[in-house]
Amino acid sequence: MSNPQDFDPVLKELQQKYAAIDQDTHTYLEGLLYSKPITYWDYIQTDALLNLQIQRTTLPDEMVFIGYHQINELLFKMILWEISQVSENDAITATFFESKLMRVSRYFDMLTTSFNIMREGMDVEQYMKFRNTLTPASGFQSAQYRLIEFASTELINLIDFRFRKNIDRNTPFSHAFEHLYWQAAGKDYETGKKSILLINFEKRYKDEFIRFMEAHNTKNLWTKFKELPEADQNDDDLVKAMRHYDYTVNVTWVMAHYNAAKHYIESASGDGEATGGSDWKKYMHPKYQRRIFFPELWSENELENWGNDL
C-alpha cells in the first residue's frame, strides 16, 4: 500500500495538470469515487473482438481464414501507427528512425511466418468450397495495406512501370491513382474497363486514398530519410534497416502470400483465378510489378534482378 504522505506530491501534480487545461481537480477526483476498476476484458474489449468472426458457411476452416485476415488488419494498423511516428516527427534522429523501421519489419516478419497458417492450416477441399462465397471480395481490397505503401515511398515508385515516364510530381493525384501498379489486377488498360473487384474498392476508398496520397507526398519514409543530415543518410544501421524493410515488404512477405495462394488455387480443381478474378500471378510476383520503396538504396544489379531468383 502507498504511504498517505506520498499523496501530496501526486495531488499537486494533478492540480497542475488540470489547471493547465482550465479544469477543476476536485471534479476529477470525485469521479474516481464512482468509477469501476478496469479489467483485462474491458480494456482489450475482448467480447467485442471475439464476436467479429462471422462465417458465411458451415465449413469449420472458414473460421481460420476470417481470424487470420482480421489479425493481419490489426498488424497493419500497428504498422501504420509506427510509420506515423516517423512521418510526423520534425526532429527525427537516425537512431529513432532505425528503431521504428525494425519494429515495422518485425510486424511484417510475423505476417510472413503466419502464412504457414494459411498454407498448411486449412483443408484444401473446404477452402475451395467457402472461397466461392467470397466472390468478388479479395485480400486485394485491404485499404490499410495500400496506406502502408503510400506512407512508405515516393508515389512514382508505386506507379505501374509502364507509365512512369509520363507521370511526375506535377501529375494530378487522381490521374496517378489510375496508374498505380495494383490497378493492373482489376483493369484492362486497352479498354479502360474495371472489374467489379476494383469498382467496389474504389467506391469505398478512392477519396480517402487520394487525400492520404496528397498528405504523404512529402512526408513518407523516403522523403523523411532524405531530410536527414548526410551523415545520418550514410549511417550503416539505418541504411540496413531501410533495405531490410523494403525487401521484407516487397519480396519476402509478398512471396509468402504468393506461395499460399498458389498452394490452394493450383492444388485443387477450378479455374485458377483469385476470388476477385485478378491475374494474381502477375499482380503479386515481385519480378512483374517491381514494387521497390527505396530504389536509390539498391545497386543497379539488385534492381535489375528484383524477384528474379524466386
Secondary structure, DSSP 8 states (H G I E B T S, - for coil): ---GGGHHHHHHHHHHHHHHTT--HHHHHHHHHH-----HHHHHTHHHHHT----SSS-TTHHHHHHHHHHHHHHHHHHHHHHHHHHT-TT--HHHHHHHHHHHHHHHHHHHHTHHHHHHSS-HHHHHHHGGGTTT--GGG-HHHHHHHHHHS-GGGGB-GGGGGG--TTS-HHHHHTTBGGGGGTB-TTT--B-HHHHHHHHHHHHHHHHHHHHTSSSSHHHHHHHS-HHHHT-HHHHHHHHHHHHIIIIIHHHHHHHHHHHHHHHSSS----TT---HHHHH-HHHH---S-GGGS-HHHHHTTTTT-
